[in-house]
Amino acid sequence: MIVAGTNRIVHLHLPGPHTAEAEMIFKLEPDWVAPLLWRSEFRSALSLPVRQGLLTLAKAIAIAETAEFVALAVSPAFYLSRS
């Protein structure tokens, strides 16, 4: 089990210099937990590329929905963690 911070979750879903590392960790150990606050922090992290014009709002919403779906599908405990 991995206790994942929001940055690690962002790296998993938003392409960047740390994406490959996040994907490798996820493949090795897909059972992640995170504080409930991760969803709010994740959306906040998506807002910067939207404001910069690098990501459309529709794409950011789709990425957030995908991240929540993956989190629930992989580990229902992801939403229950109160770390």
C-alpha distances in whole Angstrom, upper triangle without the diagonal:
4,7,9,13,16,17,14,14,18,18,16,19,22,23,24,24,20,19,19,16,14,15,14,11,10,12,10,7,8,5,5,7,10,14,16,18,17,19,22,21,20,24,25,24,25,29,30,30,32,34,35,36,33,31,33,32,32,29,27,27,26,23,22,23,21,18,18,18,15,13,15,15,11,10,13,10,10,14,14,12,15,13
4,6,9,12,13,10,11,15,15,13,16,19,20,21,20,17,16,17,14,11,13,13,9,9,12,10,7,8,6,5,6,8,12,15,16,14,17,20,18,17,21,22,21,22,26,26,27,29,31,31,33,30,28,30,30,30,27,25,25,24,21,20,21,19,16,16,18,15,12,15,15,12,11,14,11,10,14,14,12,14,12
4,7,10,12,10,10,14,14,14,17,19,21,21,21,17,17,18,15,13,15,15,11,11,15,14,11,11,9,6,5,6,9,12,13,11,15,17,15,15,19,20,19,21,24,25,25,27,29,30,31,29,28,30,28,29,27,24,24,24,21,19,20,19,16,16,18,15,12,15,16,14,12,14,11,9,12,12,9,11,9
4,7,8,6,7,10,11,11,13,15,17,17,18,14,14,15,13,10,13,14,10,10,14,14,11,11,10,6,6,5,8,11,12,9,12,14,12,12,16,17,15,17,20,21,22,24,26,26,28,25,24,26,25,25,23,20,21,21,17,16,18,17,13,14,16,14,11,14,16,13,12,14,12,9,12,13,11,12,10
4,5,5,7,9,10,11,13,14,17,16,17,13,14,16,14,11,14,16,13,13,17,17,15,14,13,10,9,6,8,11,10,7,11,12,10,10,14,14,12,15,18,18,19,21,23,24,25,23,22,24,23,24,22,19,20,20,17,15,18,17,13,14,17,15,13,16,18,16,15,16,15,11,13,15,12,12,10
4,5,5,6,9,10,11,12,15,15,16,13,13,16,14,11,14,17,14,14,18,18,16,15,15,11,10,8,9,10,9,5,8,9,6,6,10,10,9,11,14,15,16,18,19,20,22,20,19,21,20,21,19,15,16,17,14,12,15,15,11,12,15,14,12,15,18,16,16,17,16,12,13,15,13,14,12
4,5,5,6,9,10,10,12,11,12,10,10,13,12,10,13,15,13,14,17,18,17,16,16,13,13,11,12,14,12,9,11,12,9,8,11,11,8,11,14,14,14,17,19,19,21,18,18,20,20,21,19,16,17,18,14,13,17,16,13,15,17,16,14,18,20,18,18,20,19,15,17,19,17,17,15
4,5,5,6,9,10,12,11,12,8,9,11,9,6,9,11,10,10,13,14,13,13,13,10,11,10,13,15,14,10,12,14,11,10,14,14,11,13,17,17,17,19,21,21,23,20,19,22,21,22,19,17,18,18,14,14,17,15,12,14,16,14,13,16,18,15,16,18,17,14,16,18,16,17,15
4,5,5,7,9,11,12,13,10,9,12,11,8,10,12,11,10,13,15,13,12,12,10,10,9,12,13,12,8,10,12,10,8,11,13,10,11,15,16,16,18,20,21,21,19,17,19,19,19,16,14,15,15,11,10,13,11,8,10,13,11,9,13,15,13,13,15,15,11,13,16,15,16,15
4,5,5,6,9,9,11,9,8,12,12,9,11,14,13,12,16,18,17,15,16,13,14,12,14,15,13,10,10,12,9,6,9,10,7,8,12,12,12,14,17,17,18,15,14,16,16,17,14,11,13,13,10,9,13,12,9,11,14,13,12,16,17,16,17,19,19,15,16,19,18,19,18
4,6,5,7,7,8,6,5,8,8,6,8,11,11,11,14,16,15,14,16,14,15,14,17,18,17,13,14,15,13,10,13,14,10,11,15,14,13,16,18,18,19,16,15,18,18,19,16,14,16,15,12,12,15,13,11,14,16,14,14,18,18,17,18,20,20,17,19,22,20,21,20
4,6,7,9,11,8,5,8,8,5,6,9,9,8,11,13,13,11,14,12,14,14,16,17,17,13,14,16,14,11,14,15,13,13,16,17,16,18,21,20,21,17,16,18,19,19,15,14,16,14,10,12,14,11,9,12,13,11,11,15,15,14,15,18,18,15,17,20,19,21,20
4,6,9,12,10,8,11,12,9,9,13,13,11,14,16,16,14,16,14,16,15,17,18,17,13,13,15,13,10,12,14,11,10,14,15,13,15,18,18,18,15,13,15,15,15,12,10,12,11,7,9,11,8,7,11,12,10,11,15,15,14,16,18,19,16,17,21,20,22,22
4,6,10,9,7,11,12,10,11,14,15,14,16,19,19,17,19,17,19,17,19,20,18,15,14,16,14,10,12,13,10,9,12,12,10,12,15,15,15,11,10,13,14,14,11,9,12,11,8,10,13,11,10,14,15,14,15,18,19,18,20,22,23,19,20,24,23,24,24
4,7,8,6,9,11,10,10,14,15,15,16,19,20,18,21,19,21,20,23,23,22,18,18,19,17,14,15,16,13,12,15,14,12,14,17,16,15,12,11,15,16,17,13,12,15,14,11,14,16,14,13,17,18,16,18,21,21,20,22,25,25,22,24,27,26,27,26
4,6,5,8,10,10,11,14,15,16,18,20,20,20,22,20,22,21,23,24,22,19,19,20,17,15,17,17,13,13,15,14,12,15,17,15,16,12,13,17,18,19,16,15,18,17,14,16,19,17,16,19,21,19,20,23,24,22,24,27,27,23,25,28,27,28,26
4,6,7,9,10,12,13,14,16,17,19,20,20,23,21,23,22,24,25,24,20,21,22,19,17,19,19,15,16,18,16,15,18,20,18,19,16,17,20,22,23,20,19,22,21,18,19,22,20,18,22,24,21,22,25,26,24,25,28,28,25,27,29,28,29,27
4,6,5,6,9,10,11,12,14,16,17,17,19,17,19,18,21,23,21,18,19,21,18,15,18,18,15,15,19,17,16,19,21,20,21,18,18,21,23,23,20,18,21,20,17,18,21,19,16,20,21,19,19,23,23,21,22,25,25,21,24,26,24,26,23
4,5,5,6,9,10,10,12,14,15,15,17,16,18,18,21,22,21,17,18,20,18,15,17,18,15,15,18,17,16,19,21,20,20,17,17,20,21,21,18,17,19,18,14,16,18,16,14,17,18,16,17,20,20,18,20,23,23,20,22,25,24,25,24
4,5,5,6,9,10,11,12,14,14,18,17,20,20,23,25,24,20,21,24,21,18,21,22,18,19,22,21,19,22,25,23,24,20,20,23,24,24,21,20,22,21,17,19,21,18,16,20,20,17,18,22,21,19,21,24,24,21,24,27,25,27,26
4,5,5,6,9,10,11,12,13,16,15,17,18,21,23,23,19,21,23,20,18,21,22,18,19,23,22,21,24,26,25,26,22,22,25,26,26,23,22,24,22,19,20,22,19,17,20,21,18,18,21,21,18,20,23,23,20,23,25,23,25,23
4,5,5,6,9,10,10,11,13,12,14,14,18,20,19,16,17,20,17,15,18,19,16,17,20,20,19,22,24,24,24,21,20,23,24,24,20,19,21,19,16,17,18,16,13,16,17,14,14,18,18,15,16,20,19,16,19,22,20,22,20
4,5,5,6,9,10,9,13,12,15,16,20,21,22,18,19,22,20,17,20,21,18,18,22,22,21,23,26,25,25,22,21,23,24,24,20,19,21,19,15,17,18,15,13,16,16,13,14,17,16,14,16,19,20,17,20,23,21,24,23
4,5,5,6,9,10,13,13,17,18,21,23,24,20,22,24,22,20,23,24,21,22,25,25,24,27,29,28,29,25,24,27,28,27,24,23,25,23,19,20,22,18,17,19,19,16,16,19,18,15,17,21,21,19,22,24,23,25,23
4,5,5,6,8,10,10,13,15,18,21,21,18,20,23,21,18,22,23,20,21,25,25,24,27,29,29,30,26,25,28,28,28,25,23,24,23,19,20,21,18,16,18,18,15,14,18,17,14,15,19,18,16,19,21,19,22,20
4,5,5,5,8,8,12,14,17,19,20,17,18,21,20,17,20,22,20,20,24,24,24,26,29,28,29,25,24,26,26,26,22,21,22,20,17,17,18,15,13,15,15,11,11,14,13,10,12,15,16,14,17,19,18,21,19
4,6,6,10,11,15,17,21,22,24,20,21,25,23,21,24,26,23,23,27,27,26,28,31,31,31,28,26,28,29,28,24,24,24,22,19,20,20,17,15,18,17,13,14,16,14,11,14,17,18,16,20,22,21,24,23
4,6,9,11,15,17,21,23,24,21,23,26,24,22,26,27,25,26,29,30,29,31,34,33,34,30,29,31,32,31,28,27,27,25,22,23,23,20,18,20,19,16,16,18,17,13,14,18,18,17,21,22,21,23,22
4,6,7,11,14,18,20,21,19,20,24,22,21,24,26,24,24,28,29,28,30,33,33,34,30,29,31,31,30,27,26,26,24,21,21,22,19,16,18,17,14,13,15,14,10,11,15,14,13,17,18,17,20,19
4,6,10,13,16,18,20,17,18,21,21,18,21,24,22,22,26,27,27,28,31,31,32,29,27,28,28,27,24,23,23,21,18,18,18,15,13,14,14,10,9,12,10,7,8,12,12,11,15,16,15,19,18
4,7,10,14,16,18,15,17,20,20,18,21,24,22,23,27,28,28,29,32,33,33,30,28,30,29,28,26,24,24,22,20,19,19,16,14,14,14,11,9,10,10,6,6,9,9,8,12,13,12,16,15
4,7,10,12,14,12,14,17,16,15,18,20,19,20,24,25,25,27,29,30,31,28,26,28,27,26,24,22,22,21,18,17,17,15,12,12,13,11,8,10,11,8,7,9,8,6,10,11,10,13,12
4,7,9,11,10,12,15,15,14,17,19,19,20,23,25,25,27,29,30,31,29,27,28,27,27,25,22,22,21,19,17,17,16,13,12,14,12,8,10,12,10,7,9,6,4,7,8,6,9,9
4,6,8,6,9,12,11,11,15,16,16,18,20,22,23,24,26,27,29,27,25,26,25,25,23,20,20,20,17,15,16,16,12,12,14,13,9,11,14,12,10,11,9,6,7,8,6,8,7
4,5,6,9,10,10,11,14,15,16,18,20,22,23,24,26,28,29,28,26,27,25,25,24,21,20,21,19,16,17,18,14,13,16,15,12,13,17,16,13,13,10,8,8,8,5,5,5
4,5,7,8,10,11,13,14,15,17,19,21,23,23,25,27,28,27,25,25,23,23,23,19,18,19,18,14,15,16,13,11,14,15,11,12,16,16,13,12,10,8,6,7,6,6,8
4,6,6,6,9,10,11,12,14,16,18,20,20,22,24,25,25,23,23,21,22,21,18,17,19,17,13,15,17,14,12,16,16,13,15,18,18,16,15,14,11,9,11,10,9,10
4,6,5,6,8,10,10,12,14,16,18,18,20,22,23,22,20,21,19,20,19,15,15,16,14,11,13,14,10,10,14,13,11,13,16,16,14,14,13,10,9,12,10,11,11
4,5,5,6,9,10,11,13,15,17,17,19,21,22,21,18,19,16,17,16,13,12,13,11,8,10,12,9,8,11,12,10,12,15,16,15,14,14,11,9,12,12,13,14
4,5,5,6,9,10,11,13,16,15,17,19,21,20,18,18,16,17,17,13,12,15,13,10,12,14,12,11,15,16,14,16,19,19,18,18,17,14,12,15,15,14,15
4,5,5,6,9,10,12,14,15,16,18,19,19,17,18,16,18,17,13,14,16,13,11,14,15,12,12,16,17,15,17,20,20,19,19,18,15,14,16,15,15,15
4,5,5,6,9,11,12,13,15,16,18,16,14,16,14,15,14,10,11,12,10,7,11,12,9,10,13,14,12,15,18,17,17,18,18,14,14,17,16,16,16
4,5,5,6,9,11,10,12,15,16,15,13,13,11,12,12,8,8,11,9,7,10,12,10,11,14,15,14,17,19,20,20,20,20,16,15,19,18,19,19
4,5,5,7,10,10,11,13,15,15,13,14,12,15,14,10,11,14,12,10,14,16,14,14,18,18,17,20,22,23,23,23,22,19,18,21,20,20,19
4,5,6,8,9,11,12,14,13,12,14,13,15,13,10,12,14,11,10,14,15,13,14,18,18,17,20,22,22,22,23,22,19,19,22,20,20,20
4,6,6,7,9,10,11,10,8,10,9,11,10,6,9,11,9,8,12,13,12,14,16,17,17,19,21,22,22,23,23,20,19,23,22,23,22
4,6,5,6,9,10,10,9,10,8,11,11,8,10,13,12,11,14,16,15,16,19,20,20,22,25,25,26,26,26,22,22,25,24,24,24
4,5,5,6,9,9,9,11,11,14,13,10,13,15,14,14,17,18,17,19,22,22,22,25,27,27,28,28,28,25,24,27,26,26,26
4,5,5,6,5,5,8,9,12,11,9,12,14,12,13,17,17,16,19,21,21,22,25,26,26,28,29,29,25,25,29,28,28,28
4,5,5,6,5,6,6,9,9,7,10,13,12,13,16,17,17,19,21,22,23,25,27,27,28,29,30,26,26,29,29,29,29
4,5,8,8,9,9,13,13,11,14,16,16,16,19,20,20,22,24,25,26,28,30,30,31,32,32,28,28,31,30,30,30
4,5,8,10,11,14,14,12,16,18,17,18,21,22,21,24,26,26,27,30,31,31,32,33,34,30,30,33,32,32,32
4,6,7,9,12,11,11,14,16,16,17,20,21,21,23,25,26,27,29,30,31,33,33,34,31,30,34,33,34,34
4,7,10,12,10,10,14,15,13,16,18,18,19,22,23,23,25,27,28,29,30,31,32,29,29,32,32,33,32
4,7,8,6,6,10,11,10,12,15,15,16,18,20,20,22,24,25,26,28,29,30,26,26,30,29,30,30
4,5,5,6,9,10,11,12,14,15,17,19,20,21,23,24,25,27,28,29,30,27,27,30,30,31,32
4,5,5,6,9,10,11,12,14,15,17,18,20,21,23,24,26,27,27,28,25,24,28,28,29,30
4,5,5,6,9,10,11,12,14,16,16,18,20,21,22,24,26,26,28,25,24,27,28,30,30
4,5,5,6,9,10,10,12,14,15,16,18,20,21,22,24,24,26,23,23,27,27,29,29
4,5,5,6,9,10,11,12,14,15,16,18,20,21,22,23,24,21,20,24,24,25,26
4,5,5,6,9,10,11,12,14,15,17,18,20,21,21,23,19,19,22,23,24,25
4,5,5,6,9,10,10,12,14,15,16,18,20,20,22,19,19,23,23,25,26
4,5,5,6,9,10,10,12,14,15,16,18,19,20,17,17,21,21,23,24
4,5,5,6,9,10,11,12,14,15,16,17,18,15,14,18,19,20,21
4,5,5,6,9,10,11,12,14,15,15,17,14,14,18,19,21,22
4,5,5,6,8,10,10,12,14,15,17,14,14,18,19,22,22
4,5,5,6,9,10,10,12,13,14,11,12,16,16,18,19
4,6,5,6,9,10,11,10,12,9,9,13,14,16,18
4,5,5,6,8,10,10,13,11,11,14,16,19,20
4,5,5,6,8,10,12,10,11,15,16,19,19
4,6,5,6,7,9,6,8,11,12,15,16
4,6,5,5,8,7,7,10,12,15,17
4,6,7,10,9,11,13,15,18,20
4,7,9,8,11,13,14,17,18
4,5,5,8,10,10,14,15
4,5,6,7,9,13,15
4,5,5,6,10,12
4,6,6,9,11
4,6,8,11
4,6,9
4,6
4
